[in-house]
Amino acid sequence: MSAWLPLVLVLLLALGYGYGLYRLRDRKRSDGWRAASFLLGLVLVGTALLPEVARWAHHDLRGHMVQHLLIGMFAPLFLVLGQPVTLALRALPVRLARRVTAVFRYRGVALLTHPVTALLLNIGGMYLLYLTPLYAFVVHAPHLHHLLHFHFLAAGYLFTWSVIGEDPVPRRPRLRLRVIVLFLSVALHATLSKVMYAYLYPRGGIHSAEEIRAAAKLMYYWGDLSELLLIIAVFALWYRKRGRPHYDLSPLLP
């Protein structure tokens, strides 16, 4: 039963997003492509969490890397493009929406959503996992797998959200800083995969050299693809939104 619990949570997210769309069904603007993007992101997460994939990932680093790529890199991009925060602010009653946006007044939230912080949580977490004994510890503690998956998703989503800048967040850094952080992330991710390939990390005799190198290749090439899609999304959205905000949510912002 516990193996299916993450999929139940994914389904609840889908239902929550669908309910938000239902609340806005009388609005003129169509949110079809955003809904499709969010649904695709959830499908990627759900695929990575299927019991068959989880069993593969438990004993094979290649399976683990597929999970990492789907949950931490590809899914967050499509989830963020679905603009769930914007949808929630538009669907909630105005008084409640203002309470939600009031959370952004806190310095801790601004610090957490800063691209540099998100970079440290996302890429820094990968370095900590794969270049230290932490990975071997997680492998031998199955109850920590769900926590690891949550970190992949949360850190990946936070980083993508901090860089893309679609949802309305006060005090968001300028595009130049976000682009610098994005390209730094690309370089750090590629470096990590090369270190894993050359020096056979993670160590501890859990996986064979061939398996580690195959997983490092997956991280390098498919990670590059996800980052390329993110770069395209950042500049496409920036170009489209120049001088004209997509939604006027200023009455709700603190």
C-alpha positions, 0 to 999 in steps of 0.5 A: 500500500505504501508503494502507491501512496505517492501516486495517490498524492499525485492524483490529489494534486491533479484534482486540486488543479482541476478544481481550480480550473473549474472555479474559473470556468466562466472566465474568458481566458483559456488555460488549456495549455497550462493545464496540459503542461501541469498534467504532463508534469504530474504524469512524469512524476507518477511514471517515476514513482510507479512501483515497477520503476521504484524497484528498478531504481532500488538496485540499479543506479540507472533506474535511480537516475531515471527517477532523478531526471523525471522527478527533479528536472523534467517534471518541475519545468512542466509543473511550473509552466502550469502556473499553479500559484497563479491559478490558486490566486485567481481561484481563491476568494480575494480575502484568502488570496491576499492572506496567501500573498502576505506570506511573501512579505517575510524575508525568509520566504524571499530568501528561500525563493531566491535563485541562488538559494534554490541553486544551492538546495537543488545542485548542492543537494545532488553533490551531497547525495552522490559525492558522499556516503549519503547515497549508500545510506539512503539505499540501505534505508528504504523508508528514506526513498520517499523523502529523497523523492520529495527533495528532488521534486521540491528543490527542482520545482523551487529552482525552476520557479525561481528562474522562470518567473511566471508566477507573481512573486514580489521582489523577484531578482532581475532576469540577468541574475536568473540567467547567470544562475541558470547557466551556472547550474548547467555547468555544475550539473555537467561537472557532477556527471563527469566526476561521477563518470571519471571517479566512479561516484557514488562509491561504496561498492554498491554498483558496478563501474559500468552501471555508474558510468551508464548512469552518469551518461544519463545524467549528462545527456538527458540533464542537458536536454532538460536544461536546454528546455528550461533555457528556451522557456525562460527566454520565450516567456521573457520575450512574450511578456515584455511590457505586458503582464500576463495576469493582473494580480496586483490587487492581491500582492502585498 
